[in-house]
Amino acid sequence: MCIFRTGPEKSDNYTDFYDHGEDPIMFVVSGCKPYQFEPKEWSFPIIGTFSYKGFFDKEMAKSELAKIKNQGYDAFIRTAGGWSTLGFFNDPVLSGMLIAGEARLSETLIHELFHGTLFIKDSLTFNENLASFFGTKGALIYLKSKYGTESEIVENYKKELNDRNTYIQYMVKQAGKLDDLYKSIDYLPDSFKEEAKKKFINSIKEKLNTIQFENKAYYDIFKEKELNNAYLMSFIRYRGYEKTLNTQLNEKFGGDLKIMIDHYVKNNK
């Protein structure tokens, strides 16, 4: 994997290809308590606790979704574009990754390769935030190196990232505000909490329409997705440290992504 000069260790992962067509083959279920940002967790041998659970069978995923809903959790199901078995197995490039285009393919591969380089047991949010951060930064470096800094693919990816980051940071901020609301009304009955929650979630949807996106599809997200704690929690899990990591990259590591990756690997292994 010599094209990735951004720090992940050399790996034989993603040297094989699996053609599953265009339909997704992994489904990820997560849950969160209804009136506080405390995730549902699953425990696994060796790798520890996870605040999500993946399935290759859609019906099994839907069954798990229903199960945790019945336990009183807010629940969320999504598809996954790739995965990492942390070096235990040789993970393949999926045909679905290619459909997303080279920019997203490179981002996904660097994200998953970083998991193989550094994955700390029982620290999922830390792991996913680092992998997400290095995935997008590394993909941009790769695309600039291959096509040039002013190439069409780089410009399009930067526009995509700008929209995506705007949406993500909006959701992270709103999750923080909702968390503060939950804490302020913790002593009140659940019926009151539910009404306050519904009102706040509706305000999130309404305010979304005031944000400028180049891709207008962002305005229609909640026509298909349910906005609840589990959905909001996913942004904290993957992007809650984004601003802190950007500050570190520029102020502590002089903008050098490889030095930053090496620092995290050295100090957390």
DRENPADREN-864346 format. One record per residue (C-alpha): residue in one letter; x, y, z. Coordinates in steps of 0.1 Angstrom, whole numbers, plus 5000, padded with zeros to 4 digits. Example, Ala and Ser with C-alpha at 12.3 -4.5 7.8 and 13.67 -1.06 7.14 Angstrom:
2
a512349555078/s513749895071/
***
This chain:
269
m500050005000/c502850244991/i500450504978/f499450585013/r502250805026/t500250925055/g501350685083/p499250365084/e501450055086/k502049845055/s499249585052/d498049315029/n494549415036/y492449535007/t494649354982/d491749114973/f488449204957/y484849084965/d482149154940/h478749164959/g477049384933/e475649714942/d473549624972/p474949685007/i476249375026/m476849515061/f474249665084/v475249835116/v472849885146/s473450125174/g471350245204/c471250515230/k469250585261/p466250805253/y467051095277/q470751095280/f473751035256/e474750695270/p475150435242/k474050075242/e477149865243/w478049515231/s481049325245/f483249095224/p486248885233/i489749035227/i488549355210/g486349485240/t483149685241/f481549845210/s478650095208/y477449935176/k477049595162/g477449485126/f475549215106/f475949065072/d472348965073/k469849245070/e467049055088/m469248985117/a470149355119/k466449455119/s465849195146/e468549345168/l467149695161/a463749585172/k465249415203/i467049725216/k463949945208/n461949705230/q464549755257/g463750125257/y466650255236/d466550505208/a467950295179/f469550355145/i470450125116/r472850215088/t474850045061/a478650025061/g480850085031/g483749875046/w485149725077/s488349625094/t488949295112/l492049465128/g494549225110/f492848905122/f491748845086/n492548985051/d489749235045/p488749285008/v487949574986/l484249564980/s482449634948/g480249884966/m483350084975/l484050134938/i480650264931/a481250554956/g484150674935/e487850704940/a487750984966/r485450794989/l487250474982/s490650614993/e489050775024/t487450445034/l490550245028/i492750485048/h490150485076/e490050115078/l493850075074/f494350305104/h492150075125/g494749805117/t497550035127/l496050155160/f492950025178/i492650065215/k490449815234/d487349975250/s488050315234/l485750305204/t484950685201/f488650765203/n489450495176/e486650605152/n487450975156/l491150925147/a490350695118/s487750935104/f490051235107/f493051065091/g490750905065/t489551235051/k492951415055/g494851125040/a492451085010/l492851455002/i496651415003/y496451104981/l494251274955/k496351584953/s499451374949/k497951164921/y495951434902/g497251774913/t496052024938/e493752204913/s492351894896/e488651844892/i488551534914/v490251724942/e487952034939/n484851814939/y486051614969/k486751944988/k483252064980/e481851734993/l483951755024/n482852115030/d479152015029/r479751705049/n481751885076/t479152165078/y476451905084/i478551695109/q479551995130/y475952115131/m474851775144/v477751755169/k476752095182/q473052015185/a473851685202/g475851885228/k472952125233/l470451835237/d472751665262/d472751985282/l468951995280/y468651635293/k470951715322/s468952025332/i465651825333/d466951505347/y464851525378/l461551565359/p459251285348/d459851105315/s456651245300/f458051595304/k461451485290/e459751335259/e457951655251/a461151865256/k463051615234/k460451625206/k460452005206/f464252025204/i464551765177/n461951945156/s464052265160/i467152075147/k465251985116/e463952335111/k467352505116/l468952265091/n466952445063/t468852775072/i472252625065/q473952665031/f474752335013/e475952294978/n474451954977/k470652014983/a470151644993/y471151745028/y467751925032/d465951605026/i467851375050/f465151335075/k462551235049/e464150885052/k466050895085/e464650915120/l466351185141/n466951055176/n469651015202/a471250705185/y471550905152/l473051205169/m475350985190/s476950855157/f478351205150/i479951215184/r481350865179/y482950945145/r483451325145/g483151465180/y486851535182/e487151695147/k487952055159/t490351935185/l492251715160/n492451995134/t493852225160/q496451965170/l497451905134/n498052265127/e499452385160/k501252085175/f502351895143/g502852185119/g500252045095/d502251725090/l499751435090/k502351165091/i504051305122/m500651335139/i499750965131/d503250845142/h502751045175/y499350875182/v500650525173/k503750565194/n501950695225/n498950455224/k500450115217/
***
